[in-house]
């Protein structure tokens, strides 16, 4: 199961990073399989197609950078995260 946490534009035209909460991921930093982690998908949107450039998986500890980045982006926009995401971020920060 995946739950979208947020999406962020990168400096390149048409390239976005989508951050998801995922179940059973293999962290690329600590090289361990964990029950809940972060999945970062980098995609390029052209006129007719959407291409996946990169998949990255992180455990909670190593994925905290992406979590914080998405949460800051929501706060900077002045929008409140959805209830599910807000609760997840609150629980996520307590565990670490």
ABEGO torsion letter per residue (X at the ends): XBBBABBBBBABBGBBBBBBBBBGBBBAAAGBBBABBBBBBBBBBBAABBBBABBBBBBAAAAAAAAAAAAAAAAAAGBBBBAAAAAAAAAAAAAX
